[in-house]
Structure formats: C-alpha cells, structure tokens
C-alpha cells in the first residue's frame, strides 16, 4: 500500500541520510518515477524532504525530523533485527524489510547504532555450510504465495492446482489451516472432506481463494498439528528400516533426508551404527548412494544387493 511505502521512505531517509532516487527505488522495489511522486506527496503533506542537486546529490530530511513510533528496548530490537535479517517467509520479505526499518527507527538514539551493529554479528541460516553445500530453497511465485496466504488468513476455501510426484497436476478444493516452513521448504496444512492433508507449496502451480468459508475451528495449535502430521508421515506408506554404519561427519547429512532414527550407537572404530527409517526402498537406495564410502548398509540384504550392483556398473564404466 502507498501509505506503508511513504512511511518506509521516510524511515530510510532518517536512518541513512541522503539517498538518491535510484537507491530509494531499489530499496522500496518500485520505479524511480514512483519515488519522485512519493517525494512530492511527502512535501505536500508537510514532511521536510529537500533535494540536493549534482552528481553526489539526492534526497534528505531536515535535521531533527522524527516520526512517532512505539519504542522497543535494545534486546527486543536486536532479536527482531537478527531474526529478520535472513528470513523470507511466505512472500512477506518486503513487509519484513519495512518492519525492520521501523524497529530501528523506534529505538532510542543512544541504542540505535549499537543494535544495528550488534545484529551484524549474528548469521541465521546461511546459504552455504562449511562444506560449501548450498542450502536448498524453493522458488515459489509471489502470486501463488500471496493467494494461499490470503485464504489462510481470511478463513476461505482455497482451490489449488497441485502436482504430486510423477502425476499430472489436478485441481483440489481445500480448507486451509495454516502455513509451516521447515528447512527452507513451505507447507500448507489443510483438510478436505474431513481428512488431513499437507501440501508442498512448491508443488502448487495455481491458487484461487473462494468466497465460501473454510470449515475449521477458530483457534489452531500449528506446532501440535505439525507434530501429528509428521508422525503420520513417518509411520505410513511402504517404509523400510535400514541398519547401517556411518562416518560421524556425515550424520547431519543423513538426518536431513531420513524419516527417523530408531537406534544409534558408536562402534569401536568410531563409526555410528544406526537403525534408520526411510520412506521406501528407493528412498533408502538414493540416500545411501549419496553418502558413498562414508556409509554401509548392513540390512536389509536386498538393499545391499541393489547398491552392490549399482557400484559394479559404475566401476565397469570407469574400468578403462
């Protein structure tokens, strides 16, 4: 909304001082022409914005101008700045950036710089780990995220075009309950005809909020609901339990793909002996193959046989 953008523009000028129209446009994700119109609107409304001409010119506020916002203490602002510095949740990244500017501006003058500098000393969920492996993040069109979020918040039924693995997309009408993000992946928790359903946001190719009210209770405990759905997922389907040995340095990598660890102990050589649940045999084969020589499947024998055959084919290909 334009009113929010005007507030954000004022806060940017307060916190950073003189800024060019191009720099303001990048921060606000609008065109330079829109920024110039907003500057005119602020001037008309009595906000003391003045322009400085020349190669190093730009727009600035007269010294001493301050917006009236609710104050926060240093630790509260630091917590919000740290958490918000790397989060892009459900299409709200622009709103989050605007909120962070308001948080900084709301601080007392004596704490504003120290909180901003302190927030730079924390890094939450970096894009790569120590082994230079990139964190997998899902690209979801903003229009779909906004529509799904709108249905969740408004309590309306949602019609989605959803593509499951190895199947063509089909239209479904669901009653949305809430949104969950886990390890960079987003999920829609919903019900349909009384049954529990969980949908990966990245597999929704179209979404439409309907006028009909969703069938759901007034309050929901998403944490509890997610735990229930997770338990159902881990205990359903054609799951397979694999006993394996693993180099401890690859433990986190295994846990990122396995459904559950049922047992774990340390062998005499320092390797881990684990009983791990996978969704099915194909899932287990894929996960163990990714670990290479840092893992060994002990049981079931059928999985060992598949991995042995795959390794033999690979060795034959590179024999010469």
KAQUI-V699316 format. One record per residue. N is the residue number from 1. RES is the residue in three letters. PHI is phi in radians with two decimals (NA if undefined). NEAR is the number of other ideal C-beta (glycine too) atoms within 8 Angstrom. Layout:
# KAQUI-V699316
n=N res=RES phi=PHI near=NEAR
n=N res=RES phi=PHI near=NEAR
This chain:
# KAQUI-V699316
n=1 res=UNK phi=NA near=4
n=2 res=UNK phi=-1.14 near=6
n=3 res=UNK phi=-1.05 near=6
n=4 res=UNK phi=-1.11 near=9
n=5 res=UNK phi=-1.16 near=11
n=6 res=UNK phi=-1.13 near=11
n=7 res=UNK phi=-1.09 near=11
n=8 res=UNK phi=-1.09 near=13
n=9 res=UNK phi=-1.10 near=14
n=10 res=UNK phi=-1.08 near=12
n=11 res=UNK phi=-1.14 near=14
n=12 res=UNK phi=-1.05 near=13
n=13 res=UNK phi=-1.18 near=14
n=14 res=UNK phi=-1.15 near=11
n=15 res=UNK phi=-1.44 near=10
n=16 res=UNK phi=-1.92 near=7
n=17 res=UNK phi=1.37 near=6
n=18 res=UNK phi=-1.16 near=9
n=19 res=UNK phi=-2.39 near=12
n=20 res=UNK phi=-1.35 near=8
n=21 res=UNK phi=-1.09 near=11
n=22 res=UNK phi=-1.12 near=7
n=23 res=UNK phi=-1.14 near=9
n=24 res=UNK phi=-1.11 near=13
n=25 res=UNK phi=-1.10 near=13
n=26 res=UNK phi=-1.13 near=7
n=27 res=UNK phi=-1.15 near=10
n=28 res=UNK phi=-1.58 near=12
n=29 res=UNK phi=1.03 near=6
n=30 res=UNK phi=-2.36 near=7
n=31 res=UNK phi=-1.43 near=6
n=32 res=UNK phi=-1.08 near=8
n=33 res=UNK phi=-1.07 near=6
n=34 res=UNK phi=-1.11 near=10
n=35 res=UNK phi=-1.06 near=14
n=36 res=UNK phi=-1.11 near=9
n=37 res=UNK phi=-1.13 near=8
n=38 res=UNK phi=-1.14 near=12
n=39 res=UNK phi=-1.08 near=13
n=40 res=UNK phi=-1.09 near=8
n=41 res=UNK phi=-1.12 near=9
n=42 res=UNK phi=-1.15 near=12
n=43 res=UNK phi=-1.09 near=9
n=44 res=UNK phi=-1.10 near=6
n=45 res=UNK phi=-1.40 near=6
n=46 res=UNK phi=1.70 near=5
n=47 res=UNK phi=-1.34 near=9
n=48 res=UNK phi=-1.34 near=7
n=49 res=UNK phi=-1.72 near=11
n=50 res=UNK phi=-2.20 near=8
n=51 res=UNK phi=-1.80 near=8
n=52 res=UNK phi=-1.98 near=10
n=53 res=UNK phi=-1.41 near=4
n=54 res=UNK phi=1.80 near=5
n=55 res=UNK phi=-1.08 near=3
n=56 res=UNK phi=-1.81 near=5
n=57 res=UNK phi=-1.41 near=9
n=58 res=UNK phi=2.84 near=11
n=59 res=UNK phi=-1.95 near=13
n=60 res=UNK phi=-2.66 near=11
n=61 res=UNK phi=-1.64 near=11
n=62 res=UNK phi=-1.12 near=7
n=63 res=UNK phi=-0.97 near=4
n=64 res=UNK phi=1.64 near=4
n=65 res=UNK phi=-1.23 near=9
n=66 res=UNK phi=-2.52 near=5
n=67 res=UNK phi=-1.44 near=9
n=68 res=UNK phi=-1.66 near=3
n=69 res=UNK phi=-2.29 near=7
n=70 res=UNK phi=-1.14 near=4
n=71 res=UNK phi=-1.40 near=7
n=72 res=UNK phi=-2.25 near=10
n=73 res=UNK phi=-1.40 near=7
n=74 res=UNK phi=-1.06 near=10
n=75 res=UNK phi=-1.19 near=6
n=76 res=UNK phi=-1.10 near=8
n=77 res=UNK phi=-1.16 near=15
n=78 res=UNK phi=-1.09 near=11
n=79 res=UNK phi=-1.08 near=8
n=80 res=UNK phi=-1.18 near=12
n=81 res=UNK phi=-1.12 near=14
n=82 res=UNK phi=-1.17 near=10
n=83 res=UNK phi=-1.17 near=8
n=84 res=UNK phi=-1.45 near=12
n=85 res=UNK phi=-1.18 near=10
n=86 res=UNK phi=-2.28 near=7
n=87 res=UNK phi=-1.79 near=10
n=88 res=UNK phi=-2.30 near=5
n=89 res=UNK phi=-1.80 near=8
n=90 res=UNK phi=0.90 near=9
n=91 res=UNK phi=1.31 near=9
n=92 res=UNK phi=-1.86 near=9
n=93 res=UNK phi=-1.09 near=9
n=94 res=UNK phi=-1.15 near=7
n=95 res=UNK phi=-1.14 near=8
n=96 res=UNK phi=-1.15 near=12
n=97 res=UNK phi=-1.08 near=11
n=98 res=UNK phi=-1.12 near=12
n=99 res=UNK phi=-1.12 near=10
n=100 res=UNK phi=-1.12 near=12
n=101 res=UNK phi=-1.11 near=12
n=102 res=UNK phi=-1.19 near=11
n=103 res=UNK phi=-1.08 near=13
n=104 res=UNK phi=-1.08 near=14
n=105 res=UNK phi=-1.17 near=12
n=106 res=UNK phi=-1.34 near=10
n=107 res=UNK phi=-1.24 near=13
n=108 res=UNK phi=-1.03 near=6
n=109 res=UNK phi=-0.92 near=5
n=110 res=UNK phi=-1.20 near=5
n=111 res=UNK phi=-1.79 near=11
n=112 res=UNK phi=-1.08 near=12
n=113 res=UNK phi=-1.20 near=6
n=114 res=UNK phi=-1.14 near=9
n=115 res=UNK phi=-1.18 near=14
n=116 res=UNK phi=-1.10 near=10
n=117 res=UNK phi=-1.16 near=8
n=118 res=UNK phi=-1.14 near=9
n=119 res=UNK phi=-1.09 near=11
n=120 res=UNK phi=-1.28 near=6
n=121 res=UNK phi=-1.57 near=5
n=122 res=UNK phi=-2.11 near=8
n=123 res=UNK phi=-2.21 near=4
n=124 res=UNK phi=-1.90 near=9
n=125 res=UNK phi=0.87 near=6
n=126 res=UNK phi=-1.13 near=8
n=127 res=UNK phi=-1.24 near=4
n=128 res=UNK phi=-2.29 near=7
n=129 res=UNK phi=-1.71 near=7
n=130 res=UNK phi=-1.18 near=3
n=131 res=UNK phi=-1.69 near=4
n=132 res=UNK phi=1.11 near=6
n=133 res=UNK phi=-1.49 near=6
n=134 res=UNK phi=-1.28 near=6
n=135 res=UNK phi=-1.22 near=10
n=136 res=UNK phi=-1.42 near=5
n=137 res=UNK phi=-2.09 near=5
n=138 res=UNK phi=-1.62 near=10
n=139 res=UNK phi=-1.64 near=5
n=140 res=UNK phi=-2.11 near=11
n=141 res=UNK phi=-0.96 near=6
n=142 res=UNK phi=-1.07 near=7
n=143 res=UNK phi=-1.09 near=6
n=144 res=UNK phi=-1.22 near=13
n=145 res=UNK phi=-1.04 near=13
n=146 res=UNK phi=-1.12 near=9
n=147 res=UNK phi=-1.22 near=12
n=148 res=UNK phi=-1.10 near=17
n=149 res=UNK phi=-1.09 near=12
n=150 res=UNK phi=-1.09 near=10
n=151 res=UNK phi=-1.16 near=15
n=152 res=UNK phi=-1.09 near=13
n=153 res=UNK phi=-1.28 near=6
n=154 res=UNK phi=-1.45 near=7
n=155 res=UNK phi=1.23 near=7
n=156 res=UNK phi=-1.90 near=13
n=157 res=UNK phi=-1.11 near=13
n=158 res=UNK phi=-2.22 near=19
n=159 res=UNK phi=-1.83 near=11
n=160 res=UNK phi=-2.23 near=14
n=161 res=UNK phi=-1.72 near=10
n=162 res=UNK phi=-2.07 near=12
n=163 res=UNK phi=-1.98 near=8
n=164 res=UNK phi=-1.45 near=6
n=165 res=UNK phi=-1.06 near=3
n=166 res=UNK phi=1.12 near=3
n=167 res=UNK phi=-2.36 near=7
n=168 res=UNK phi=-1.24 near=4
n=169 res=UNK phi=-1.07 near=8
n=170 res=UNK phi=-2.33 near=7
n=171 res=UNK phi=-1.43 near=8
n=172 res=UNK phi=-2.41 near=8
n=173 res=UNK phi=-1.92 near=8
n=174 res=UNK phi=-2.25 near=14
n=175 res=UNK phi=-1.80 near=11
n=176 res=UNK phi=-1.27 near=15
n=177 res=UNK phi=-1.86 near=11
n=178 res=UNK phi=3.12 near=10
n=179 res=UNK phi=-2.07 near=12
n=180 res=UNK phi=-2.30 near=9
n=181 res=UNK phi=-2.10 near=9
n=182 res=UNK phi=-2.39 near=6
n=183 res=UNK phi=0.88 near=4
n=184 res=UNK phi=1.40 near=9
n=185 res=UNK phi=-1.96 near=10
n=186 res=UNK phi=-1.86 near=13
n=187 res=UNK phi=-2.34 near=12
n=188 res=UNK phi=-1.82 near=16
n=189 res=UNK phi=-1.64 near=14
n=190 res=UNK phi=-2.62 near=12
n=191 res=UNK phi=-2.26 near=12
n=192 res=UNK phi=-2.57 near=10
n=193 res=UNK phi=0.93 near=4
n=194 res=UNK phi=1.48 near=4
n=195 res=UNK phi=-1.67 near=6
n=196 res=UNK phi=-1.30 near=7
n=197 res=UNK phi=-2.43 near=9
n=198 res=UNK phi=-2.24 near=10
n=199 res=UNK phi=-2.11 near=12
n=200 res=UNK phi=-1.26 near=10
n=201 res=UNK phi=-1.08 near=15
n=202 res=UNK phi=-1.20 near=9
n=203 res=UNK phi=-1.71 near=9
n=204 res=UNK phi=-1.54 near=15
n=205 res=UNK phi=-1.75 near=8
n=206 res=UNK phi=-2.79 near=7
n=207 res=UNK phi=-2.58 near=12
n=208 res=UNK phi=-2.56 near=8
n=209 res=UNK phi=-1.36 near=11
n=210 res=UNK phi=-1.70 near=10
n=211 res=UNK phi=-1.33 near=3
n=212 res=UNK phi=-1.23 near=6
n=213 res=UNK phi=-1.16 near=6
n=214 res=UNK phi=-1.31 near=11
n=215 res=UNK phi=-1.53 near=5
n=216 res=UNK phi=-2.82 near=9
n=217 res=UNK phi=-1.37 near=4
n=218 res=UNK phi=-1.22 near=2
n=219 res=UNK phi=-2.16 near=4
n=220 res=UNK phi=-2.51 near=8
n=221 res=UNK phi=-1.77 near=6
n=222 res=UNK phi=-1.09 near=10
n=223 res=UNK phi=-1.06 near=6
n=224 res=UNK phi=-1.14 near=7
n=225 res=UNK phi=-1.09 near=12
n=226 res=UNK phi=-1.14 near=10
n=227 res=UNK phi=-1.08 near=8
n=228 res=UNK phi=-1.11 near=9
n=229 res=UNK phi=-1.12 near=11
n=230 res=UNK phi=-1.10 near=8
n=231 res=UNK phi=-1.12 near=8
n=232 res=UNK phi=-1.06 near=9
n=233 res=UNK phi=-1.16 near=9
n=234 res=UNK phi=-1.25 near=10
n=235 res=UNK phi=-1.85 near=6
n=236 res=UNK phi=-1.90 near=6
n=237 res=UNK phi=1.37 near=5
n=238 res=UNK phi=-1.60 near=6
n=239 res=UNK phi=-1.26 near=12
n=240 res=UNK phi=-2.30 near=12
n=241 res=UNK phi=-1.77 near=9
n=242 res=UNK phi=-2.02 near=15
n=243 res=UNK phi=-1.62 near=10
n=244 res=UNK phi=-2.57 near=12
n=245 res=UNK phi=-1.96 near=10
n=246 res=UNK phi=-2.52 near=14
n=247 res=UNK phi=-1.17 near=8
n=248 res=UNK phi=-0.98 near=8
n=249 res=UNK phi=-1.18 near=5
n=250 res=UNK phi=-1.81 near=11
n=251 res=UNK phi=-1.05 near=9
n=252 res=UNK phi=-1.07 near=6
n=253 res=UNK phi=-1.14 near=9
n=254 res=UNK phi=-1.17 near=14
n=255 res=UNK phi=-1.12 near=8
n=256 res=UNK phi=-1.20 near=7
n=257 res=UNK phi=-2.04 near=8
n=258 res=UNK phi=-1.26 near=11
n=259 res=UNK phi=-1.35 near=9
n=260 res=UNK phi=-2.82 near=7
n=261 res=UNK phi=-1.88 near=10
n=262 res=UNK phi=-1.55 near=7
n=263 res=UNK phi=-2.70 near=6
n=264 res=UNK phi=-2.71 near=7
n=265 res=UNK phi=-2.60 near=7
n=266 res=UNK phi=-1.88 near=6
n=267 res=UNK phi=-1.33 near=9
n=268 res=UNK phi=-1.09 near=3
n=269 res=UNK phi=-1.50 near=4
n=270 res=UNK phi=1.64 near=6
n=271 res=UNK phi=-1.30 near=10
n=272 res=UNK phi=-1.61 near=12
n=273 res=UNK phi=-1.90 near=11
n=274 res=UNK phi=-2.34 near=13
n=275 res=UNK phi=-1.87 near=10
n=276 res=UNK phi=-2.20 near=14
n=277 res=UNK phi=-1.72 near=13
n=278 res=UNK phi=-2.09 near=14
n=279 res=UNK phi=-1.09 near=7
n=280 res=UNK phi=-2.85 near=10
n=281 res=UNK phi=-1.11 near=11
n=282 res=UNK phi=-1.10 near=6
n=283 res=UNK phi=-1.08 near=11
n=284 res=UNK phi=-1.11 near=13
n=285 res=UNK phi=-1.04 near=12
n=286 res=UNK phi=-1.07 near=8
n=287 res=UNK phi=-1.12 near=12
n=288 res=UNK phi=-1.21 near=13
n=289 res=UNK phi=-1.15 near=9
n=290 res=UNK phi=-1.11 near=8
n=291 res=UNK phi=-1.46 near=11
n=292 res=UNK phi=0.99 near=6
n=293 res=UNK phi=-1.36 near=3
n=294 res=UNK phi=-1.52 near=8
n=295 res=UNK phi=-2.52 near=13
n=296 res=UNK phi=-2.43 near=6
n=297 res=UNK phi=-1.34 near=12
n=298 res=UNK phi=-1.67 near=9
n=299 res=UNK phi=-2.55 near=8
n=300 res=UNK phi=-1.39 near=7
n=301 res=UNK phi=-1.09 near=6
n=302 res=UNK phi=-1.06 near=7
n=303 res=UNK phi=-1.22 near=15
n=304 res=UNK phi=-1.01 near=11
n=305 res=UNK phi=-1.10 near=8
n=306 res=UNK phi=-1.11 near=10
n=307 res=UNK phi=-1.16 near=12
n=308 res=UNK phi=-1.10 near=8
n=309 res=UNK phi=-1.10 near=8
n=310 res=UNK phi=-1.16 near=10
n=311 res=UNK phi=-1.14 near=8
n=312 res=UNK phi=-1.12 near=8
n=313 res=UNK phi=-1.12 near=8
n=314 res=UNK phi=-1.18 near=8
n=315 res=UNK phi=-1.10 near=8
n=316 res=UNK phi=-1.14 near=7
n=317 res=UNK phi=-1.12 near=6
n=318 res=UNK phi=-1.77 near=6
n=319 res=UNK phi=-1.08 near=5
n=320 res=UNK phi=-1.70 near=2
